[in-house]
C-alpha cells in the first residue's frame, strides 16, 4: 500500500493495543492504515529516536479566547505543543456556549469538545466567582443547551472552591448533579479550596464522573489532616470515579502527589489545565505535565495511557475512536522526544525539582495532517 504519509523509524507506543516497538506507521485518508517495518508513502517523516503515540488528549483546557479571562488559542497552545484533542471544561455556560462553538471549536484545527458549566455565564472574570450568587446556576438552561449540542458537550462542570461558590458548595453541587443526571452525562468537579471534606462530595459522584485537581494542596483534597488518602477515594475509584491531574497554576503539588502515589493512589488521567495565566509556566503544555508524573516514578507506559487511551475513554461518547493507534482509527498521532539530562520542573506551590527526563512534542498528525510543533518554552 502507498500511504499518504509514513512516520518512519520511531518507537510506536500504544497502551490501548499493547503495541510497543520499532515500526513505521502509515496513514491513508486520515486513518491509521498500517503499522509495520519498511512502509512507503507519498510523504515520509523520519522520526528516528522519537516516541510515536496516540494523539494526546488533554481533559482540562480553557480555550474560549477573547471571552473567558482564562482563554487561549487552541491551535497555538494545544496542537503546536503536542495535543491533538482538548476538553474545554466549563469556560462556557448555557448563555455563552454558542459563541464557543461558532468562533472557537468549529474554526480550530485542534479537536475540541466541551463540558458545559452549570453557571450560565461560564468562567468569564476573575473578579466575581461564577456561583457566588446561586441564581447564575440553571439546571433548565444547562440541559436545554447540552441537548442541542450533544455532538460536542461531554458533560457538566462545577468549580466548588469557595472563590467560585462561597463558603458552602452544597447547593451548587446539588444543581450540577441534577443537570448531569437529567442529561445522563458525567459531572466534573474542581475541588481545590472546597470547604467541605472530599468524602462528602464523593458520596454524590457516579461512575464516569471526574474529580479534577486531584493532587492539589489545599482544602478539599485527597489526603486527610494526617496525610493519609481518604478511604472513600479508593472506594470511589472502585466504582469508576475518575481522578484527574488538572495541573493549573496552583492545583498540582509534588508533595501531595508523592504522598498519594506512595499510598497507591495514581491519577486516572493526566491533564494540564492550560490557560492564559500558566501557558508560560508552570504548565507550559501537556507533555511538561506528563513529565512531572514521569519524574515522580510513574512508568512511561502509564503516563502515556493516562494522556491517551484513559483520557479518550472519558469523551468517547462525543469523540469516538481516539486514544489509540489501532488500524482504522483517526490518524491523530503525537510524536514526542524523551530527553535525558537535568530539567527544572515547577509545581503549583513554586517548588522546583530537577528531573532526569522530560517529554517534548516534536510533531503531531491531526486527522492525518502533519503539524510541526513549536520549540518548547521554558
Phi and psi in degrees as a GROMACS rama.xvg file:
@    title "Ramachandran Plot"
@    xaxis  label "Phi"
@    yaxis  label "Psi"
@TYPE xy
-95.9913  111.994  UNK-2
-85.4083  161.737  UNK-3
-69.7655  -41.2619  UNK-4
-147.321  142.314  UNK-5
-124.68  127.863  UNK-6
-93.2763  117.107  UNK-7
-113.67  133.073  UNK-8
88.486  3.81593  UNK-9
-91.5068  173.226  UNK-10
-91.3844  111.806  UNK-11
-86.8522  118.559  UNK-12
-125.654  109.68  UNK-13
-129.909  94.0245  UNK-14
-57.6944  -29.5029  UNK-15
-63.9623  -34.1469  UNK-16
-106.98  -7.03361  UNK-17
80.3595  7.23555  UNK-18
-77.7886  131.775  UNK-19
-155.542  103.754  UNK-20
178.835  178.666  UNK-21
-86.3318  110.119  UNK-22
-144.722  161.351  UNK-23
-88.3186  151.436  UNK-24
-122.033  123.158  UNK-25
-108.432  138.164  UNK-26
-119.497  136.082  UNK-27
-139.097  128.382  UNK-28
53.8184  40  UNK-29
76.5112  13.2435  UNK-30
-128.028  153.934  UNK-31
-67.4314  120.558  UNK-32
-106.695  -34.6358  UNK-33
-163.553  142.46  UNK-34
-129.861  110.933  UNK-35
-169.729  165.282  UNK-36
-72.0434  152.579  UNK-37
68.245  34.4288  UNK-38
-77.4798  155.663  UNK-39
-119.408  151.391  UNK-40
-162.683  165.034  UNK-41
-63.9845  -34.8139  UNK-42
-125.76  131.313  UNK-43
-122.246  126.28  UNK-44
-116.505  117.095  UNK-45
-78.9328  114.123  UNK-46
-118.701  32.9739  UNK-47
-56.4918  135.745  UNK-48
80.0964  2.28947  UNK-49
-112.009  161.326  UNK-50
-91.3735  132.048  UNK-51
-111.052  111.935  UNK-52
-128.257  164.587  UNK-53
-56.2163  152.265  UNK-54
-53.3681  128.506  UNK-55
-63.8777  138.402  UNK-56
-116.321  114.413  UNK-57
-100.303  110.988  UNK-58
-82.6156  8.65186  UNK-59
-152.455  97.2464  UNK-60
-138.146  165.611  UNK-61
-135.165  106.57  UNK-62
-124.241  22.9045  UNK-63
-88.2314  66.0999  UNK-64
-62.2769  136.243  UNK-65
89.4547  -9.85344  UNK-66
-123.287  -59.9509  UNK-67
-80.8197  141.317  UNK-68
-65.3672  -15.3499  UNK-69
-86.3458  -14.9285  UNK-70
-67.3266  137.251  UNK-71
-129.627  166.745  UNK-72
-76.3069  124.124  UNK-73
-64.2266  -43.4171  UNK-74
-69.073  -36.0557  UNK-75
-70.0119  -41.4254  UNK-76
-108.85  -8.67794  UNK-77
-110.064  -68.7147  UNK-78
-59.5013  -47.9746  UNK-79
-81.339  5.13668  UNK-80
-117.792  16.6707  UNK-81
105.98  -2.56226  UNK-82
-106.244  126.2  UNK-83
-93.234  -23.9806  UNK-84
-134.681  133.856  UNK-85
-127.551  142.282  UNK-86
-103.443  109.379  UNK-87
-76.4241  121.323  UNK-88
-106.294  82.8157  UNK-89
84.8434  13.4525  UNK-90
-58.7204  -31.4885  UNK-91
-116.167  145.566  UNK-92
-111.957  -168.301  UNK-93
-59.1997  -34.8852  UNK-94
-79.8475  -13.1185  UNK-95
-124.851  -1.61292  UNK-96
-67.7428  -33.7713  UNK-97
-57.2836  -39.4594  UNK-98
-67.2337  -39.362  UNK-99
-61.0374  -43.1728  UNK-100
-64.5794  -51.4557  UNK-101
-73.0212  -40.5126  UNK-102
-102.885  -11.8597  UNK-103
-120.347  -60.7286  UNK-104
-64.518  -49.5921  UNK-105
-67.9929  -38.1193  UNK-106
-79.1416  -17.5141  UNK-107
-71.1092  144.95  UNK-108
-77.1705  -34.0054  UNK-109
-61.9722  139.5  UNK-110
-76.9086  126.659  UNK-111
-129.725  130.71  UNK-112
-123.71  177.629  UNK-113
-147.248  153.801  UNK-114
-100.875  138.503  UNK-115
-93.9915  127.047  UNK-116
-68.9675  141.461  UNK-117
-67.5017  -23.4673  UNK-118
-80.0817  128.242  UNK-119
-62.9162  -27.779  UNK-120
-85.7901  -15.3436  UNK-121
75.7053  -150.317  UNK-122
-108.838  86.8325  UNK-123
-94.3925  -50.2789  UNK-124
-134.037  149.987  UNK-125
-80.0115  -11.731  UNK-126
-74.3561  -34.1166  UNK-127
-133.278  131.48  UNK-128
-63.4431  138.464  UNK-129
-64.6962  -20.4279  UNK-130
-127.781  25.0737  UNK-131
-59.646  -32.8859  UNK-132
-107.123  110.071  UNK-133
-64.6765  -12.4955  UNK-134
-65.0456  -18.3256  UNK-135
-72.5375  -14.0071  UNK-136
-87.6975  132.176  UNK-137
-140.959  109.356  UNK-138
-63.1957  -43.3469  UNK-139
-59.6003  -47.7715  UNK-140
-68.6033  -39.6695  UNK-141
-60.2027  -46.5101  UNK-142
-65.4645  -42.8902  UNK-143
-60.6419  -47.4958  UNK-144
-71.8574  -38.6275  UNK-145
-64.4284  -41.0509  UNK-146
-61.3931  -35.3621  UNK-147
-77.7719  -11.2567  UNK-148
-132.099  41.9671  UNK-149
-60.4734  -23.183  UNK-150
-72.9534  -15.8631  UNK-151
-125.011  -24.8235  UNK-152
-91.6654  117.367  UNK-153
-96.084  -8.15944  UNK-154
166.713  -166.548  UNK-155
-116.507  145.451  UNK-156
-120.314  141.022  UNK-157
-138.397  133.519  UNK-158
-100.266  115.663  UNK-159
-100.064  9.2491  UNK-160
-66.9112  153.14  UNK-161
-62.5174  -26.4912  UNK-162
-66.3935  -23.5907  UNK-163
-102.892  -32.217  UNK-164
-121.304  -1.85914  UNK-165
84.7404  -171.021  UNK-166
-71.2551  -20.226  UNK-167
-120.062  105.826  UNK-168
-79.4087  -7.51706  UNK-169
-61.5161  -44.1293  UNK-170
-60.363  -39.4731  UNK-171
-67.649  -40.0916  UNK-172
-60.1089  -43.356  UNK-173
-60.9835  -43.2084  UNK-174
-69.2623  -43.0099  UNK-175
-63.7627  -40.956  UNK-176
-60.9291  -42.4482  UNK-177
-62.9209  -44.4693  UNK-178
-63.2122  -45.5076  UNK-179
-61.8779  -40.8743  UNK-180
-66.2146  -42.1774  UNK-181
-63.4116  -32.4082  UNK-182
-85.2043  -19.4287  UNK-183
67.5531  34.5222  UNK-184
-121.703  160.872  UNK-185
-68.4225  158.253  UNK-186
-115.548  128.712  UNK-187
-106.768  131.377  UNK-188
-120.874  126.572  UNK-189
-80.1398  119.525  UNK-190
-108.975  0.0527267  UNK-191
-67.1533  135.819  UNK-192
60.34  32.5469  UNK-193
-87.0689  121.744  UNK-194
-90.1235  47.9202  UNK-195
-150.866  151.199  UNK-196
-61.0906  142.169  UNK-197
-55.0362  -39.8972  UNK-198
-56.421  -31.9758  UNK-199
-65.1608  -41.1405  UNK-200
-65.9003  -44.3589  UNK-201
-58.8888  -29.1963  UNK-202
-61.7789  -22.7126  UNK-203
-97.3972  -1.32952  UNK-204
-98.3147  144.827  UNK-205
-112.759  174.578  UNK-206
-56.42  131.002  UNK-207
93.1116  -17.2972  UNK-208
-70.3851  159.247  UNK-209
-127.762  133.915  UNK-210
-100.912  115.115  UNK-211
-104.94  155.005  UNK-212
68.6238  45.0469  UNK-213
-69.4468  -18.1829  UNK-214
-116.308  34.9063  UNK-215
-75.3018  173.007  UNK-216
-119.89  25.0905  UNK-217
-122.823  -159.681  UNK-218
-62.5173  146.427  UNK-219
86.4565  20.86  UNK-220
-93.2547  -178.618  UNK-221
-79.3262  -13.7715  UNK-222
-103.053  140.499  UNK-223
-79.2801  -175.402  UNK-224
-67.7242  -16.1207  UNK-225
-93.4412  3.23149  UNK-226
82.337  15.6126  UNK-227
-100.43  137.633  UNK-228
-63.1137  129.712  UNK-229
-55.9268  133.586  UNK-230
-59.936  -28.1079  UNK-231
-64.292  -24.2869  UNK-232
-65.44  -48.4211  UNK-233
-64.607  -36.6048  UNK-234
-64.4713  -39.0883  UNK-235
-64.9432  -41.0251  UNK-236
-61.8027  -40.0441  UNK-237
-59.9913  -33.9662  UNK-238
-94.3074  8.29912  UNK-239
101.752  11.6698  UNK-240
-74.2976  137.74  UNK-241
-95.8471  131.676  UNK-242
-109.478  116.042  UNK-243
-114.437  141.776  UNK-244
-65.2155  -57.2114  UNK-245
52.0293  63.1857  UNK-246
-53.2585  -57.4422  UNK-247
65.4912  -167.661  UNK-248
-84.5911  -25.3535  UNK-249
-147.895  26.9378  UNK-250
-114.117  11.8637  UNK-251
-139.4  127.985  UNK-252
-127.69  138.11  UNK-253
-59.9389  -39.7745  UNK-254
-65.6519  -42.8767  UNK-255
-71.1728  -43.2733  UNK-256
-59.111  -43.5404  UNK-257
-65.275  -42.2156  UNK-258
-65.6435  -42.0371  UNK-259
-66.0874  -45.2275  UNK-260
-61.7879  -38.2456  UNK-261
-63.841  -24.4093  UNK-262
-98.0173  9.28811  UNK-263
91.2471  9.05919  UNK-264
-99.5402  101.667  UNK-265
-102.119  160.08  UNK-266
-73.1959  145.15  UNK-267
-70.1115  -44.5084  UNK-268
-134.963  152.317  UNK-269
-112.519  120.224  UNK-270
-133.425  161.797  UNK-271
-96.8068  -29.2102  UNK-272
52.8126  45.8534  UNK-273
-73.3309  136.806  UNK-274
-158.466  -173.62  UNK-275
-61.0603  -28.9588  UNK-276
-93.8968  1.04711  UNK-277
-141.227  1.14732  UNK-278
-69.7432  -17.4104  UNK-279
-100.77  14.1893  UNK-280
127.231  143.14  UNK-281
-84.9834  -3.68048  UNK-282
-79.0979  -56.9372  UNK-283
69.8197  -58.5326  UNK-284
-172.448  175.041  UNK-285
-66.3906  -42.5611  UNK-286
-56.855  -34.2109  UNK-287
-67.5635  -39.2658  UNK-288
-63.9099  -42.6401  UNK-289
-57.6165  -38.8676  UNK-290
-60.8217  -33.3014  UNK-291
-69.2482  -36.0507  UNK-292
-73.8706  -32.9847  UNK-293
-63.0714  -43.0412  UNK-294
-60.1698  -34.6608  UNK-295
-81.677  -0.0243128  UNK-296
110.258  -1.69241  UNK-297
-66.8473  134.979  UNK-298
-62.7248  150.977  UNK-299
-54.6082  -43.3063  UNK-300
-60.6232  -38.3725  UNK-301
-69.2784  -39.6133  UNK-302
-62.2193  -43.6777  UNK-303
-66.0696  -43.6847  UNK-304
-60.6799  -40.2426  UNK-305
-68.1284  -17.2033  UNK-306
-110.155  0.86595  UNK-307
-131.855  -87.3051  UNK-308
-64.2817  -43.9736  UNK-309
-71.6062  -35.5066  UNK-310
-68.0022  -44.3081  UNK-311
-61.4584  -33.0522  UNK-312
-61.6894  -26.6869  UNK-313
-76.6271  -17.1227  UNK-314
-122.875  16.6278  UNK-315
-63.5929  -22.6275  UNK-316
-72.9164  -18.0517  UNK-317
-116.906  -19.6611  UNK-318
-138.457  74.8095  UNK-319
-72.8976  156.196  UNK-320
86.3876  2.0077  UNK-321
-88.2367  172.81  UNK-322
77.8997  15.877  UNK-323
-149.493  156.648  UNK-324
-107.603  24.9727  UNK-325
-60.9305  146.302  UNK-326
-58.0709  130.182  UNK-327
93.8955  -11.2464  UNK-328
-71.959  156.642  UNK-329
-54.6386  138.765  UNK-330
-81.3553  64.5287  UNK-331
-98.4085  115.878  UNK-332
-138.969  136.864  UNK-333
-113.716  134.592  UNK-334
-112.147  117.389  UNK-335
-118.08  147.385  UNK-336
-102.354  126.707  UNK-337
-93.7253  101.944  UNK-338
-88.4721  147.828  UNK-339
-119.548  136.359  UNK-340
163.383  -135.644  UNK-341
-135.799  117.058  UNK-342
-130.725  125.933  UNK-343
-74.6754  129.804  UNK-344
-123.326  127.512  UNK-345
-109.992  135.992  UNK-346
-96.4159  -169.715  UNK-347
-78.6619  -5.15893  UNK-348
-104.881  14.6277  UNK-349
66.3921  21.6719  UNK-350
-84.1065  127.928  UNK-351
-110.082  127.541  UNK-352
-121.169  149.092  UNK-353
-91.898  121.251  UNK-354
-103.187  148.019  UNK-355
-87.5094  -13.8217  UNK-356
-140.009  150.035  UNK-357
-150.136  156.626  UNK-358
-101.576  135.218  UNK-359
-130.698  132.908  UNK-360
-78.9412  135.017  UNK-361
-114.944  -39.7264  UNK-362
-146.958  156.045  UNK-363
-135.916  152.938  UNK-364
-112.98  130.094  UNK-365
-119.245  108.718  UNK-366
53.6264  37.604  UNK-367
85.3377  -1.39539  UNK-368
-94.3657  125.932  UNK-369
-80.0892  132.559  UNK-370
-129.726  128.123  UNK-371
-85.5818  133.197  UNK-372
-79.2032  153.561  UNK-373
-69.1089  157.012  UNK-374
-64.227  142.924  UNK-375
-62.9664  144.746  UNK-376
-95.1977  137.911  UNK-377
